[in-house]
Amino acid sequence: PNKDSIPLQHGAHRSGNRTDADMARWRSLRFGQFVHWGLYAIAGGEWNGKIYNGAAEWIRSWKEMPTAVYDQLYKQFNPVNYHPEQWAQQAKDMGAGYMIITTKHHDGFCLWPSKYTRYTVAASPYKKDIIGPMVEAYNKKGIDVYLYFSIIDWNHPDWRTSLKTPADSAAYKRFKVFVKNQLTELLVKYPTVKGFWFDGTWDDSWKNDGAFSDELEQYLQKLHPGLIIGSRLRADERGARHFDSNNHLMGDYEQGWERKLPEQPADVHGNDWEGVMTIPENQWGYHAHWLGHIKSSNELIEMLVKSTSLGGNFVLNFGPKADGTFRSEEVQRMQEIGNWMKVNGSAVYGASEAGLGKPDWGYYTRRGDSVFMVVFNVPVSGNLRVKLPAKTTLAEASASGQPVTPELIGKNEYFIPVGNAPRHAPFVILLQTSRAA
Ligand code: FHN
């Protein structure tokens, strides 16, 4: 059957990637910082001496911790060591081009003083807006800000997972007005933001109203031209999410890559995409006891480069403590990744898939005729095999600005010697190529 055989009013409205300047900028930045910050940082994955093994920001849903207790945590929210200029400087030093902040996670607590609910920073001992100064500080450093917004809202009386009765429907109708009001408020208050990062859109109540998600997306993009919204917001009228019932991507980029990355170009179908990653196992908010494997800076750099090599963005998550400071493991990784990016960032920023396949020694990325070999695995022979497509010539090769002499070993095939390149960290060899017209 024809793939487009299903007539849809609320499916994808565009085929292919956006081509405007805002989207081109998002695409060229390649590396982002995610920040999950909220009341869950106060609990830090613990309640009454017991440790919660789930994701810290989900502790409210843990049977051990009474909901009523969680819902009083705002009375303790007072991040006296929150210095947005320092946050922004750290992100800048790490090499992030954009950041995403949880304005409201599933618990419903708002980090901005929303006039549509009392469950906000304004009611906490801190009192002040968290988001405004953050947007300003990051923007001052040239970093774009995106607002994470959860549709799930455990605190709101009208929020529902499914609509079983007329009363549910009436409540959810009010809830949708509330959502629209809050989103409008955010765009009006923080007009320099570049987009929304929606989450918590998997419940029946939401996905069974594709028309609303469609109208909302169009409304927001009209209100704020250029606004970028990933595929998590939308459902079509048949309840299909991310991809409509004809398999076309909805929204501006594929937003489903969470804690996993594509392996090959076929996995992303040429669509813009973004992967979000945690440093430990599945922990987004602050958890005092990280469990499982904790990723090293080199592992994270590899994920960033892999994402670039597959034409996508990579966003690394941080979960600051309740007082506004970052744990030492996170600070260390920000610094180490930043040190690497200062030397090698040209293989990432503005770069994309090279179209040369996946070599054993690492990844290729490309910007125009510059091909970057990002080496993670050095073979015992010390020679890196490179095969260029027909009609492409290798003009020169260099590492850290020093020429490298390739050895021709076959038609368009070379050995590139790694020479004295340091082996304790990934390194980059630049190939200048030219393609015959
Ligand atoms: O449930 C959330 C989770 O807490 C976290 O915010 C991640 C980030 O991508 N999103 C949801 C799970 O998909």
Residues whose N, C-alpha, C, O or C-beta is under 5 A from the ligand:
A	BS01	FHN	E57 D199 E258 V276 W284
